[in-house]
């Protein structure tokens, strides 16, 4: 077995760097598709507005359990979409799916609410763009993959590094061209100080938020202002911490760059080592190793201290015998070794496309450097919808990257135990205690999806 094991024909190739302009022109001339967004907060609007920029769509419905956020999003959509219409508003995504004939559904809820809307959307005949990570636990993610295949729908996961133009160029012109030589090690990291350090008291949920529905299948915690909006990643009840948020992106980048399938084993250690007084219950320090037999990918995050490479605080590093490739959302750097025929370093920066899309200059809370990646990811998604093909971040690819990160968290939870993974059975080999953690109990009355009950 080698590092490409279990990948086979499931690999999604996506658009090529050189084909982007032609694909964009084709999509712009395509049919008007009816769209709904479930989860109308920060990243939901980023995703939706990028879709509006590149394709003829009509946003017919929005869903959120925060009535103020929902109404504000509807006003913004009416201002941004060509028809000027205000979409219909829903607090219950099931009613949204029942009431409307839709082509596309975008899902940008907190992580613990990804699985059920995605599964119900493909059952309703929709193609889906769902934010990463796929599921809050391994069985959720497995059920999402099974549903996409059972109902024959296109599902793109929001791991948009696969569609980041300068990273697409790096893959084609450096990795695929062989400039790195033999690659036997990769590192991925995040040194952002992104873990919340505050400790606010629990309080009553605001009147505009249906907190029972917001919590949904997750364990019920007292409401805390950190939860909403945007702070829910402070809690493992709703997320999988920095590993589930940031590692999944960079691990997925390495897998895509190198054509990797499943790791054969995963081990992780860490904990709350510095910010012990914060309300957050996610790790502030964690290391993980994903073993692909003849290649290891090592993750490190610290939500404190300095980054070893200030220009690459959230990054992937590929090490070959002919050179090193540094990759981030902002740039890439190829550094050749002396014995490499390609002797000149290569540097590229992200091109933000602000003149082509001037609304990016003023859009509130937009990550401008990410906007081109989201647009390209939407192009890839729509191209696959048109051709009924697998997108570059097909649900299977998102599932592999997500589950790998979930297994790292399980290893850390079990004190750093090495987990041997069998992707065919979706079980950890000879470890019943670890296997018990693959499926997190749902809060009643919600029923946990599995590959058998979809």
C-alpha positions as a Markdown table, in Angstrom:
| # | Residue | x | y | z |
|---|---|---|---|---|
| 1 | Unk | 0.0 | 0.0 | 0.0 |
| 2 | Unk | 1.2 | 3.6 | -0.6 |
| 3 | Unk | 0.0 | 7.1 | 0.0 |
| 4 | Unk | -2.5 | 7.0 | -2.8 |
| 5 | Unk | -4.3 | 4.0 | -1.3 |
| 6 | Unk | -8.1 | 3.9 | -1.3 |
| 7 | Unk | -8.3 | 6.9 | -3.7 |
| 8 | Unk | -8.8 | 5.2 | -7.0 |
| 9 | Unk | -11.5 | 6.6 | -9.3 |
| 10 | Unk | -13.1 | 8.7 | -6.5 |
| 11 | Unk | -10.6 | 11.5 | -7.0 |
| 12 | Unk | -12.4 | 14.7 | -8.2 |
| 13 | Unk | -10.2 | 16.7 | -10.5 |
| 14 | Unk | -12.2 | 19.9 | -10.9 |
| 15 | Unk | -11.4 | 22.9 | -13.2 |
| 16 | Unk | -7.9 | 23.5 | -14.4 |
| 17 | Unk | -6.2 | 26.8 | -13.7 |
| 18 | Unk | -6.0 | 27.5 | -17.5 |
| 19 | Unk | -9.8 | 26.9 | -18.0 |
| 20 | Unk | -11.2 | 29.4 | -15.5 |
| 21 | Unk | -12.0 | 32.2 | -17.9 |
| 22 | Unk | -13.7 | 30.0 | -20.4 |
| 23 | Unk | -15.7 | 28.2 | -17.7 |
| 24 | Unk | -16.8 | 31.5 | -16.2 |
| 25 | Unk | -18.1 | 32.7 | -19.6 |
| 26 | Unk | -20.1 | 29.5 | -20.1 |
| 27 | Unk | -21.6 | 29.7 | -16.6 |
| 28 | Unk | -22.6 | 33.3 | -17.1 |
| 29 | Unk | -24.7 | 32.3 | -20.2 |
| 30 | Unk | -26.3 | 29.4 | -18.4 |
| 31 | Unk | -29.9 | 28.9 | -17.2 |
| 32 | Unk | -31.3 | 30.9 | -14.3 |
| 33 | Unk | -31.2 | 28.5 | -11.3 |
| 34 | Unk | -33.5 | 28.9 | -8.2 |
| 35 | Unk | -31.4 | 29.1 | -5.0 |
| 36 | Unk | -32.0 | 28.9 | -1.3 |
| 37 | Unk | -29.6 | 29.6 | 1.6 |
| 38 | Unk | -29.9 | 27.8 | 4.9 |
| 39 | Unk | -27.9 | 29.8 | 7.5 |
| 40 | Unk | -27.9 | 33.5 | 6.6 |
| 41 | Unk | -25.0 | 34.6 | 8.8 |
| 42 | Unk | -21.5 | 35.7 | 8.0 |
| 43 | Unk | -20.2 | 33.0 | 5.7 |
| 44 | Unk | -23.6 | 32.2 | 4.2 |
| 45 | Unk | -23.8 | 35.6 | 2.8 |
| 46 | Unk | -20.2 | 35.5 | 1.6 |
| 47 | Unk | -21.0 | 32.3 | -0.3 |
| 48 | Unk | -24.3 | 33.5 | -1.7 |
| 49 | Unk | -23.1 | 36.8 | -2.9 |
| 50 | Unk | -20.2 | 35.3 | -4.7 |
| 51 | Unk | -22.6 | 32.9 | -6.5 |
| 52 | Unk | -24.8 | 35.9 | -7.5 |
| 53 | Unk | -21.7 | 37.6 | -8.9 |
| 54 | Unk | -20.8 | 34.8 | -11.3 |
| 55 | Unk | -24.1 | 33.1 | -12.4 |
| 56 | Unk | -27.6 | 33.8 | -13.4 |
| 57 | Unk | -29.5 | 32.8 | -10.2 |
| 58 | Unk | -32.7 | 33.8 | -8.4 |
| 59 | Unk | -32.5 | 33.6 | -4.6 |
| 60 | Unk | -36.0 | 32.6 | -3.7 |
| 61 | Unk | -35.7 | 31.7 | 0.0 |
| 62 | Unk | -33.6 | 32.2 | 3.1 |
| 63 | Unk | -33.7 | 30.3 | 6.4 |
| 64 | Unk | -32.3 | 31.2 | 9.8 |
| 65 | Unk | -33.3 | 30.9 | 13.4 |
| 66 | Unk | -32.2 | 34.5 | 14.1 |
| 67 | Unk | -35.1 | 36.6 | 12.8 |
| 68 | Unk | -33.1 | 39.9 | 12.8 |
| 69 | Unk | -30.2 | 38.3 | 10.9 |
| 70 | Unk | -32.7 | 36.7 | 8.4 |
| 71 | Unk | -34.4 | 40.0 | 7.7 |
| 72 | Unk | -31.2 | 41.8 | 7.2 |
| 73 | Unk | -29.9 | 39.2 | 4.8 |
| 74 | Unk | -33.1 | 39.4 | 2.8 |
| 75 | Unk | -32.6 | 43.1 | 2.4 |
| 76 | Unk | -29.1 | 42.6 | 1.2 |
| 77 | Unk | -30.1 | 39.9 | -1.3 |
| 78 | Unk | -32.8 | 42.1 | -2.8 |
| 79 | Unk | -30.2 | 44.8 | -3.3 |
| 80 | Unk | -27.7 | 42.4 | -4.8 |
| 81 | Unk | -29.7 | 40.1 | -7.1 |
| 82 | Unk | -30.7 | 41.1 | -10.6 |
| 83 | Unk | -34.4 | 40.8 | -10.1 |
| 84 | Unk | -34.4 | 43.0 | -7.0 |
| 85 | Unk | -36.9 | 40.6 | -5.3 |
| 86 | Unk | -36.8 | 40.0 | -1.6 |
| 87 | Unk | -36.6 | 36.2 | -0.9 |
| 88 | Unk | -39.2 | 34.4 | 1.2 |
| 89 | Unk | -38.1 | 33.9 | 4.8 |
| 90 | Unk | -38.2 | 30.7 | 6.9 |
| 91 | Unk | -37.2 | 29.7 | 10.4 |
| 92 | Unk | -37.6 | 26.0 | 9.6 |
| 93 | Unk | -35.5 | 24.7 | 6.8 |
| 94 | Unk | -37.8 | 21.7 | 6.3 |
| 95 | Unk | -40.7 | 24.0 | 5.4 |
| 96 | Unk | -38.4 | 25.9 | 3.1 |
| 97 | Unk | -37.6 | 22.7 | 1.2 |
| 98 | Unk | -41.2 | 21.7 | 1.1 |
| 99 | Unk | -42.6 | 25.0 | -0.1 |
| 100 | Unk | -40.1 | 25.8 | -2.9 |
| 101 | Unk | -39.0 | 24.1 | -6.1 |
| 102 | Unk | -35.2 | 24.6 | -5.9 |
| 103 | Unk | -32.2 | 23.8 | -8.0 |
| 104 | Unk | -29.5 | 24.7 | -5.6 |
| 105 | Unk | -29.2 | 24.9 | -1.8 |
| 106 | Unk | -26.4 | 26.5 | 0.1 |
| 107 | Unk | -25.8 | 25.5 | 3.7 |
| 108 | Unk | -23.7 | 27.7 | 6.0 |
| 109 | Unk | -25.1 | 26.8 | 9.5 |
| 110 | Unk | -22.9 | 26.1 | 12.5 |
| 111 | Unk | -21.2 | 22.7 | 12.1 |
| 112 | Unk | -23.6 | 20.8 | 14.2 |
| 113 | Unk | -26.4 | 21.7 | 11.8 |
| 114 | Unk | -24.7 | 20.7 | 8.5 |
| 115 | Unk | -25.8 | 17.0 | 8.2 |
| 116 | Unk | -29.6 | 17.1 | 8.4 |
| 117 | Unk | -30.2 | 20.0 | 6.0 |
| 118 | Unk | -27.8 | 18.6 | 3.5 |
| 119 | Unk | -29.4 | 15.2 | 3.6 |
| 120 | Unk | -32.9 | 16.6 | 3.4 |
| 121 | Unk | -31.9 | 18.9 | 0.5 |
| 122 | Unk | -30.6 | 16.1 | -1.7 |
| 123 | Unk | -33.7 | 14.1 | -0.9 |
| 124 | Unk | -35.7 | 17.1 | -2.2 |
| 125 | Unk | -33.8 | 16.8 | -5.5 |
| 126 | Unk | -31.4 | 19.8 | -4.9 |
| 127 | Unk | -27.7 | 20.0 | -5.6 |
| 128 | Unk | -25.9 | 21.3 | -2.6 |
| 129 | Unk | -23.0 | 23.5 | -1.6 |
| 130 | Unk | -22.3 | 22.8 | 2.1 |
| 131 | Unk | -19.7 | 24.5 | 4.3 |
| 132 | Unk | -16.9 | 22.5 | 5.8 |
| 133 | Unk | -16.4 | 20.4 | 7.9 |
| 134 | Unk | -19.0 | 18.0 | 6.6 |
| 135 | Unk | -20.3 | 16.6 | 9.9 |
| 136 | Unk | -19.9 | 17.0 | 13.6 |
| 137 | Unk | -19.1 | 13.3 | 13.9 |
| 138 | Unk | -17.9 | 10.5 | 11.7 |
| 139 | Unk | -21.2 | 8.8 | 11.2 |
| 140 | Unk | -22.9 | 12.1 | 10.3 |
| 141 | Unk | -20.3 | 12.7 | 7.6 |
| 142 | Unk | -20.7 | 9.1 | 6.4 |
| 143 | Unk | -24.5 | 9.6 | 6.1 |
| 144 | Unk | -24.0 | 12.8 | 4.1 |
| 145 | Unk | -21.8 | 10.9 | 1.5 |
| 146 | Unk | -24.3 | 8.1 | 1.4 |
| 147 | Unk | -27.2 | 10.4 | 0.8 |
| 148 | Unk | -25.5 | 12.3 | -2.0 |
| 149 | Unk | -24.8 | 9.1 | -3.8 |
| 150 | Unk | -28.2 | 7.5 | -3.1 |
| 151 | Unk | -30.1 | 10.5 | -4.5 |
| 152 | Unk | -27.5 | 11.2 | -7.2 |
| 153 | Unk | -26.9 | 14.8 | -6.4 |
| 154 | Unk | -23.9 | 17.1 | -6.8 |
| 155 | Unk | -22.5 | 18.2 | -3.4 |
| 156 | Unk | -19.6 | 20.6 | -3.2 |
| 157 | Unk | -18.0 | 21.1 | 0.2 |
| 158 | Unk | -16.6 | 24.6 | 1.1 |
| 159 | Unk | -13.0 | 23.5 | 1.2 |
| 160 | Unk | -12.2 | 26.3 | -1.3 |
| 161 | Unk | -8.4 | 26.1 | -1.2 |
| 162 | Unk | -8.9 | 23.6 | -4.1 |
| 163 | Unk | -10.3 | 26.5 | -6.0 |
| 164 | Unk | -8.0 | 29.3 | -4.9 |
| 165 | Unk | -6.5 | 30.6 | -8.2 |
| 166 | Unk | -2.9 | 31.0 | -7.0 |
| 167 | Unk | -2.9 | 27.6 | -5.3 |
| 168 | Unk | -4.4 | 26.0 | -8.5 |
| 169 | Unk | -1.4 | 27.6 | -10.3 |
| 170 | Unk | 1.0 | 26.2 | -7.7 |
| 171 | Unk | -0.5 | 22.7 | -8.2 |
| 172 | Unk | -0.3 | 22.7 | -12.0 |
| 173 | Unk | 3.0 | 24.6 | -12.5 |
| 174 | Unk | 5.1 | 23.4 | -9.5 |
| 175 | Unk | 3.7 | 20.2 | -8.0 |
| 176 | Unk | 2.3 | 18.5 | -11.1 |
| 177 | Unk | 5.3 | 19.7 | -13.1 |
| 178 | Unk | 7.6 | 17.9 | -10.8 |
| 179 | Unk | 9.6 | 20.9 | -9.6 |
| 180 | Unk | 9.5 | 19.6 | -6.0 |
| 181 | Unk | 10.9 | 16.2 | -6.9 |
| 182 | Unk | 10.1 | 13.4 | -4.4 |
| 183 | Unk | 7.8 | 14.6 | -1.7 |
| 184 | Unk | 7.9 | 12.6 | 1.6 |
| 185 | Unk | 6.8 | 15.1 | 4.2 |
| 186 | Unk | 4.3 | 17.9 | 4.6 |
| 187 | Unk | 3.4 | 20.3 | 7.5 |
| 188 | Unk | 0.2 | 22.1 | 8.0 |
| 189 | Unk | -0.4 | 24.7 | 10.8 |
| 190 | Unk | -2.4 | 27.6 | 12.2 |
| 191 | Unk | -1.0 | 30.1 | 14.7 |
| 192 | Unk | -3.8 | 32.6 | 14.6 |
| 193 | Unk | -4.9 | 33.8 | 18.0 |
| 194 | Unk | -8.4 | 32.8 | 17.1 |
| 195 | Unk | -9.6 | 31.0 | 20.3 |
| 196 | Unk | -11.8 | 33.2 | 22.4 |
| 197 | Unk | -10.1 | 34.2 | 25.6 |
| 198 | Unk | -13.1 | 35.8 | 27.4 |
| 199 | Unk | -15.3 | 34.4 | 30.1 |
| 200 | Unk | -18.7 | 36.0 | 30.0 |
| 201 | Unk | -21.5 | 34.8 | 32.3 |
| 202 | Unk | -24.3 | 32.7 | 30.9 |
| 203 | Unk | -27.4 | 34.7 | 30.1 |
| 204 | Unk | -30.9 | 34.6 | 28.5 |
| 205 | Unk | -31.0 | 34.2 | 24.8 |
| 206 | Unk | -32.1 | 37.3 | 22.8 |
| 207 | Unk | -35.7 | 37.4 | 21.7 |
| 208 | Unk | -34.7 | 37.3 | 18.0 |
| 209 | Unk | -33.0 | 33.9 | 18.4 |
| 210 | Unk | -34.8 | 30.6 | 18.7 |
| 211 | Unk | -32.1 | 29.1 | 20.9 |
| 212 | Unk | -33.8 | 25.7 | 21.2 |
| 213 | Unk | -33.7 | 25.3 | 17.4 |
| 214 | Unk | -30.3 | 26.9 | 17.2 |
| 215 | Unk | -29.0 | 24.1 | 19.5 |
| 216 | Unk | -31.0 | 21.5 | 17.7 |
| 217 | Unk | -29.3 | 18.0 | 18.0 |
| 218 | Unk | -26.3 | 19.3 | 20.0 |
| 219 | Unk | -26.1 | 19.0 | 23.8 |
| 220 | Unk | -28.0 | 21.8 | 25.5 |
| 221 | Unk | -25.8 | 24.4 | 27.2 |
| 222 | Unk | -27.0 | 27.5 | 28.9 |
| 223 | Unk | -27.0 | 30.4 | 26.4 |
| 224 | Unk | -23.8 | 32.4 | 26.3 |
| 225 | Unk | -23.1 | 35.5 | 24.2 |
| 226 | Unk | -20.1 | 33.7 | 22.8 |
| 227 | Unk | -22.4 | 31.3 | 20.9 |
| 228 | Unk | -24.1 | 33.7 | 18.6 |
| 229 | Unk | -23.3 | 35.1 | 16.2 |
| 230 | Unk | -20.0 | 33.6 | 15.0 |
| 231 | Unk | -18.5 | 32.6 | 18.4 |
| 232 | Unk | -19.9 | 29.1 | 18.5 |
| 233 | Unk | -16.5 | 27.6 | 17.5 |
| 234 | Unk | -15.4 | 28.2 | 21.1 |
| 235 | Unk | -17.4 | 25.1 | 22.1 |
| 236 | Unk | -16.9 | 21.5 | 21.1 |
| 237 | Unk | -20.7 | 21.0 | 21.4 |
| 238 | Unk | -21.1 | 22.9 | 18.1 |
| 239 | Unk | -17.8 | 22.4 | 16.4 |
| 240 | Unk | -14.6 | 20.4 | 16.4 |
| 241 | Unk | -12.3 | 23.2 | 17.5 |
| 242 | Unk | -9.4 | 24.6 | 15.5 |
| 243 | Unk | -8.7 | 21.2 | 14.0 |
| 244 | Unk | -12.2 | 21.0 | 12.6 |
| 245 | Unk | -12.1 | 24.6 | 11.4 |
| 246 | Unk | -8.6 | 25.2 | 10.1 |
| 247 | Unk | -6.8 | 21.9 | 9.8 |
| 248 | Unk | -9.5 | 20.5 | 7.6 |
| 249 | Unk | -8.7 | 23.2 | 5.0 |
| 250 | Unk | -4.9 | 22.7 | 5.0 |
| 251 | Unk | -5.0 | 19.0 | 5.3 |
| 252 | Unk | -7.4 | 19.0 | 2.4 |
| 253 | Unk | -5.1 | 21.2 | 0.4 |
| 254 | Unk | -2.2 | 18.8 | 0.8 |
| 255 | Unk | -4.4 | 15.8 | -0.1 |
| 256 | Unk | -5.6 | 17.7 | -3.3 |
| 257 | Unk | -2.1 | 18.8 | -4.2 |
| 258 | Unk | -0.6 | 15.3 | -3.8 |
| 259 | Unk | -3.5 | 13.1 | -4.8 |
| 260 | Unk | -3.8 | 11.5 | -1.3 |
| 261 | Unk | -6.6 | 9.3 | -0.1 |
| 262 | Unk | -7.2 | 8.2 | 3.4 |
| 263 | Unk | -4.5 | 8.2 | 6.1 |
| 264 | Unk | -3.8 | 4.8 | 7.5 |
| 265 | Unk | -3.3 | 6.0 | 11.1 |
| 266 | Unk | -3.8 | 9.2 | 13.0 |
| 267 | Unk | -2.3 | 10.3 | 16.3 |
| 268 | Unk | -2.8 | 13.6 | 18.2 |
| 269 | Unk | -1.9 | 15.3 | 21.5 |
| 270 | Unk | -2.7 | 18.6 | 23.0 |
| 271 | Unk | -5.2 | 20.4 | 25.2 |
| 272 | Unk | -5.9 | 23.7 | 27.0 |
| 273 | Unk | -2.4 | 24.4 | 28.0 |
| 274 | Unk | -2.3 | 28.3 | 28.2 |
| 275 | Unk | -5.7 | 29.9 | 28.2 |
| 276 | Unk | -7.1 | 27.9 | 31.1 |
| 277 | Unk | -9.5 | 30.6 | 32.4 |
| 278 | Unk | -11.4 | 31.2 | 29.1 |
| 279 | Unk | -15.0 | 30.0 | 28.7 |
| 280 | Unk | -14.0 | 28.1 | 25.5 |
| 281 | Unk | -13.6 | 24.4 | 25.8 |
| 282 | Unk | -11.6 | 23.8 | 22.6 |
| 283 | Unk | -7.9 | 23.1 | 22.7 |
| 284 | Unk | -5.5 | 26.0 | 22.5 |
| 285 | Unk | -2.6 | 23.8 | 21.5 |
| 286 | Unk | -2.7 | 20.6 | 19.4 |
| 287 | Unk | -0.4 | 18.5 | 17.2 |
| 288 | Unk | -1.5 | 15.7 | 14.9 |
| 289 | Unk | 0.2 | 13.3 | 12.5 |
| 290 | Unk | -1.7 | 11.9 | 9.6 |
| 291 | Unk | 0.3 | 8.9 | 8.3 |
| 292 | Unk | -0.1 | 8.0 | 4.5 |
| 293 | Unk | 2.6 | 5.3 | 4.8 |
| 294 | Unk | 5.3 | 6.8 | 2.6 |
| 295 | Unk | 4.3 | 10.4 | 3.5 |
| 296 | Unk | 3.4 | 12.0 | 6.8 |
| 297 | Unk | 1.4 | 15.2 | 7.2 |
| 298 | Unk | 1.9 | 16.9 | 10.6 |
| 299 | Unk | -0.5 | 19.5 | 12.0 |
| 300 | Unk | 0.2 | 22.1 | 14.7 |
| 301 | Unk | -1.9 | 24.8 | 16.1 |
| 302 | Unk | -1.2 | 27.3 | 18.9 |
| 303 | Unk | -3.7 | 30.0 | 19.7 |
| 304 | Unk | -0.9 | 31.9 | 21.5 |
| 305 | Unk | 2.7 | 32.9 | 20.9 |
| 306 | Unk | 4.4 | 33.7 | 17.6 |
| 307 | Unk | 4.2 | 32.0 | 14.2 |
| 308 | Unk | 7.6 | 30.4 | 13.2 |
| 309 | Unk | 7.1 | 31.9 | 9.7 |
| 310 | Unk | 5.3 | 35.3 | 10.0 |
| 311 | Unk | 4.3 | 35.3 | 6.3 |
| 312 | Unk | 2.7 | 31.9 | 6.6 |
| 313 | Unk | 0.8 | 31.7 | 10.0 |
| 314 | Unk | -2.0 | 29.5 | 8.5 |
| 315 | Unk | -0.3 | 27.4 | 5.8 |
| 316 | Unk | 0.8 | 24.2 | 4.2 |
| 317 | Unk | 4.4 | 23.3 | 3.5 |
| 318 | Unk | 5.4 | 20.6 | 1.0 |
| 319 | Unk | 9.0 | 19.3 | 1.3 |
| 320 | Unk | 10.6 | 17.7 | -1.7 |
| 321 | Unk | 14.2 | 16.7 | -2.5 |
| 322 | Unk | 14.3 | 19.4 | -5.2 |
| 323 | Unk | 12.6 | 22.2 | -3.2 |
| 324 | Unk | 10.0 | 23.4 | -0.8 |
| 325 | Unk | 6.6 | 24.9 | -1.5 |
| 326 | Unk | 4.9 | 27.2 | 1.0 |
| 327 | Unk | 1.1 | 27.7 | 0.5 |
| 328 | Unk | -1.4 | 30.0 | 2.1 |
| 329 | Unk | -4.6 | 31.9 | 1.3 |
| 330 | Unk | -2.5 | 35.0 | 0.6 |
| 331 | Unk | 0.4 | 33.6 | -1.5 |
| 332 | Unk | 2.8 | 30.8 | -2.4 |
| 333 | Unk | 6.5 | 30.5 | -2.5 |
| 334 | Unk | 8.6 | 27.9 | -4.3 |
| 335 | Unk | 12.1 | 27.6 | -2.9 |
| 336 | Unk | 14.4 | 25.4 | -5.1 |
| 337 | Unk | 17.3 | 23.5 | -3.7 |
| 338 | Unk | 20.8 | 24.1 | -5.3 |
| 339 | Unk | 20.7 | 20.8 | -7.2 |
| 340 | Unk | 17.3 | 21.7 | -8.8 |
| 341 | Unk | 17.4 | 22.5 | -12.5 |
| 342 | Unk | 14.7 | 25.2 | -11.7 |
| 343 | Unk | 17.0 | 27.5 | -9.9 |
| 344 | Unk | 14.8 | 30.6 | -9.5 |
| 345 | Unk | 12.4 | 31.0 | -6.6 |
| 346 | Unk | 8.8 | 31.6 | -7.7 |
| 347 | Unk | 6.4 | 33.8 | -5.7 |
| 348 | Unk | 2.7 | 34.6 | -6.3 |
| 349 | Unk | 0.3 | 36.7 | -4.3 |
| 350 | Unk | -3.5 | 36.4 | -4.2 |
| 351 | Unk | -5.2 | 38.6 | -6.8 |
| 352 | Unk | -8.3 | 40.0 | -5.1 |
| 353 | Unk | -10.2 | 41.0 | -8.3 |
| 354 | Unk | -11.6 | 44.2 | -6.6 |
| 355 | Unk | -11.9 | 46.1 | -9.9 |
| 356 | Unk | -13.7 | 43.2 | -11.6 |
| 357 | Unk | -16.1 | 42.9 | -8.6 |
| 358 | Unk | -16.2 | 46.4 | -7.0 |
| 359 | Unk | -18.9 | 45.4 | -4.5 |
| 360 | Unk | -16.2 | 43.4 | -2.8 |
| 361 | Unk | -14.6 | 46.7 | -1.7 |
| 362 | Unk | -17.5 | 47.7 | 0.5 |
| 363 | Unk | -19.2 | 44.4 | 1.5 |
| 364 | Unk | -19.3 | 44.2 | 5.3 |
| 365 | Unk | -17.1 | 41.5 | 6.9 |
| 366 | Unk | -16.0 | 40.1 | 3.6 |
| 367 | Unk | -12.6 | 38.3 | 3.6 |
| 368 | Unk | -11.5 | 39.9 | 0.4 |
| 369 | Unk | -8.6 | 37.6 | -0.3 |
| 370 | Unk | -11.0 | 34.6 | -0.1 |
| 371 | Unk | -13.6 | 36.0 | -2.5 |
| 372 | Unk | -11.8 | 34.9 | -5.7 |
| 373 | Unk | -11.5 | 31.3 | -4.2 |
| 374 | Unk | -15.3 | 31.2 | -3.4 |
| 375 | Unk | -16.2 | 32.5 | -6.8 |
| 376 | Unk | -14.0 | 29.8 | -8.5 |
| 377 | Unk | -15.4 | 27.2 | -6.1 |
| 378 | Unk | -18.9 | 28.2 | -7.2 |
| 379 | Unk | -17.9 | 28.0 | -10.9 |
| 380 | Unk | -16.6 | 24.5 | -10.3 |
| 381 | Unk | -19.8 | 23.6 | -8.5 |
| 382 | Unk | -22.0 | 24.9 | -11.3 |
| 383 | Unk | -19.9 | 23.3 | -13.9 |
| 384 | Unk | -20.4 | 19.9 | -12.2 |
| 385 | Unk | -24.2 | 20.6 | -11.8 |
| 386 | Unk | -24.3 | 21.2 | -15.6 |
| 387 | Unk | -22.3 | 18.2 | -16.5 |
| 388 | Unk | -23.6 | 15.9 | -13.7 |
| 389 | Unk | -20.0 | 15.3 | -12.7 |
| 390 | Unk | -18.0 | 15.3 | -9.4 |
| 391 | Unk | -16.8 | 18.8 | -8.3 |
| 392 | Unk | -13.3 | 19.4 | -7.1 |
| 393 | Unk | -14.4 | 19.3 | -3.4 |
| 394 | Unk | -16.9 | 16.5 | -3.9 |
| 395 | Unk | -18.6 | 15.3 | -0.8 |
| 396 | Unk | -16.3 | 12.2 | -0.7 |
| 397 | Unk | -13.2 | 14.4 | -0.6 |
| 398 | Unk | -14.8 | 16.6 | 2.1 |
| 399 | Unk | -15.7 | 13.5 | 4.0 |
| 400 | Unk | -12.1 | 12.1 | 3.9 |
| 401 | Unk | -10.6 | 15.4 | 5.1 |
| 402 | Unk | -13.3 | 16.0 | 7.7 |
| 403 | Unk | -13.1 | 12.5 | 9.2 |
| 404 | Unk | -9.4 | 12.6 | 9.3 |
| 405 | Unk | -9.6 | 15.7 | 11.5 |
| 406 | Unk | -12.4 | 14.1 | 13.6 |
| 407 | Unk | -10.1 | 11.1 | 14.2 |
| 408 | Unk | -7.3 | 13.4 | 15.3 |
| 409 | Unk | -9.7 | 14.9 | 17.9 |
| 410 | Unk | -10.7 | 11.5 | 19.1 |
| 411 | Unk | -7.0 | 10.5 | 19.5 |
| 412 | Unk | -6.4 | 13.7 | 21.5 |
| 413 | Unk | -9.4 | 13.0 | 23.6 |
| 414 | Unk | -8.1 | 9.5 | 24.4 |
| 415 | Unk | -4.8 | 10.8 | 25.6 |
| 416 | Unk | -2.8 | 10.6 | 22.3 |
| 417 | Unk | -3.7 | 7.1 | 21.3 |
| 418 | Unk | -2.7 | 6.1 | 17.8 |
| 419 | Unk | -5.8 | 5.1 | 15.8 |
| 420 | Unk | -5.5 | 2.7 | 12.9 |
| 421 | Unk | -8.3 | 3.5 | 10.4 |
| 422 | Unk | -10.1 | 1.1 | 8.1 |
| 423 | Unk | -11.9 | 3.3 | 5.5 |
| 424 | Unk | -13.7 | 0.3 | 4.0 |
| 425 | Unk | -15.5 | -0.6 | 7.3 |
| 426 | Unk | -15.3 | 3.0 | 8.7 |
| 427 | Unk | -14.0 | 1.6 | 11.9 |
| 428 | Unk | -10.9 | 2.1 | 14.1 |
| 429 | Unk | -9.1 | -1.2 | 14.1 |
| 430 | Unk | -9.2 | -3.1 | 17.5 |
| 431 | Unk | -10.4 | -0.1 | 19.5 |
| 432 | Unk | -14.0 | -0.3 | 20.8 |
| 433 | Unk | -13.6 | 2.7 | 23.0 |
| 434 | Unk | -12.5 | 4.9 | 20.1 |
| 435 | Unk | -15.2 | 3.5 | 17.9 |
| 436 | Unk | -17.8 | 4.5 | 20.5 |
| 437 | Unk | -16.8 | 8.1 | 19.8 |
| 438 | Unk | -17.6 | 8.0 | 16.0 |
| 439 | Unk | -21.3 | 8.7 | 16.6 |
| 440 | Unk | -22.2 | 11.5 | 19.0 |
| 441 | Unk | -25.6 | 11.1 | 20.6 |
| 442 | Unk | -28.3 | 13.5 | 19.4 |
| 443 | Unk | -30.6 | 15.5 | 21.7 |
| 444 | Unk | -34.2 | 14.4 | 21.4 |
| 445 | Unk | -36.4 | 14.7 | 19.3 |
| 446 | Unk | -33.7 | 14.8 | 16.6 |
| 447 | Unk | -32.6 | 11.5 | 15.1 |
| 448 | Unk | -29.0 | 10.9 | 14.2 |
| 449 | Unk | -28.6 | 10.2 | 10.4 |
| 450 | Unk | -26.7 | 7.1 | 9.4 |
| 451 | Unk | -26.0 | 5.5 | 6.0 |
| 452 | Unk | -28.9 | 3.1 | 6.8 |
| 453 | Unk | -31.6 | 5.6 | 7.7 |
| 454 | Unk | -31.3 | 8.2 | 5.0 |
